[in-house]
Amino acid sequence: MRKALLISILLFLAIAVVYVWYRNDYTAAYIFPKQVTSKPLPVVFVFPAMQGDTAPITQEMIGEDAIVVRFTQPNSTAPTFSATLQKAEHQIETELAKFREHYNIDTTKIVCCGFSLGGDVVFALALRHVVPITHVLIMGSRCTYRLPQVQQTVKQTRFAFLIGENDERMQQHRDAINYLTTNNCQVSKEKVPGIAHQIPNKEYVRKAFDSLLEHDTAPVVVPTSISKP
């Protein structure tokens, strides 16, 4: 009798945890182009760090009209990193389905970016390629997720890395870049001087987007208070 009661309680708790997890998706804030346009629009998803900090990505930083989706951290976290990725993939698919009903989406520019844990998430999402990510911007992240074999579609994905020169994650950052280049992936990288583990300033983010999206633009002017690496 006690054993049956215990099993019932544990089953109830397990169902409750799963219910709360699935109900508690990322909360999204949106930036849409100011002008109504029929041209294909890139979609940029921004994932938060552990404490909920989301890189303040704007259309100015991206360098072109785009739909920007900035996620905030759910109130409850998934039980495993794999579950976190599944939640993120579900959220991306849901948002893209909504946008396709009202906008002409540029399927060649589905961009994911994130700082710290957010970068870890988008790095893993790109490797798994369950959702059609084409470009990835990773800032100050360890990126320790690995797969035994990299799909051909991942090799067509463009990766850009930004990290502060004093960030304690530097070695894992280098390991991730080596992992990608060894697997013939497209990678650009930049080390930001004078900072540790923090979101790079907007000039460096804009420069990373120009490289990532292959914009033919004039060089970005970096503030004189910060020297180029």
C-alpha positions, 0 to 999 in steps of 0.5 A, a space after each residue: 500500500 505504501 509502495 503504491 502510494 509512493 509511486 503515485 506521488 512520484 508519478 504526480 510530481 514527474 507529470 507536474 514538472 513536465 507540465 510546468 516545463 512545457 508551459 513555461 517557454 521562453 518569453 519573447 520581445 520583438 523588433 519589426 521593420 518600421 516600413 512595411 516591405 515585401 522583400 524577404 526578411 532575415 529572422 534573428 533569434 537572441 538567447 539569454 545568459 544564465 541570469 536572463 541577460 539578453 544581448 541588446 541586438 538591434 536592426 542597426 547592429 544587424 545592418 539590414 531590415 530584419 525581424 528580431 526575437 529577443 528571448 528572456 530566460 524562463 522562470 523554471 529551467 529545463 532538467 537537462 541541457 538536452 531538454 533546454 535545446 529541445 525547448 529552444 528548438 520548439 520555440 524557434 519553430 513556433 515563431 517561424 511558423 507565425 512569421 510565415 503567415 504575415 511576412 516574406 521570410 528570408 530562409 537563407 538568413 535564419 540567425 541565432 545569437 547569444 551571450 554566455 549560456 545563450 551562446 552555448 545554446 545557439 552553438 548546440 542548436 546549430 550543430 544539431 540542426 533540427 531547426 533551419 539555422 543558417 548563421 550563428 553569432 556566439 559571444 563569450 561562451 564555452 561551447 562544449 557541446 559536441 557531436 561525433 559527426 557534423 552534418 553537411 548542412 552544418 558545414 554550410 552554416 556560418 559561425 562568428 565568435 566574439 569574446 573579451 580578451 580577458 574572458 576566462 572562457 577563452 580556452 573553451 572558446 578556442 577549442 570550439 573554433 578548432 572543432 568547427 574548422 577541423 570539420 570544415 565549417 565556416 568560422 570568423 572570430 574576433 577578440 575584443 580588447 579591454 573586457 572580460 566576460 561581458 557583452 561586447 559593445 555595439 560596434 564589435 557586434 555590428 562588425 561581426 554581423 557584417 562579416 557573418 551576413 557578408 555585408 559589403 559595407 565600409 569598415 566599422 569605426 571602433 571608438 578611439 577609447 578602445 584599440 583594435 585587436 
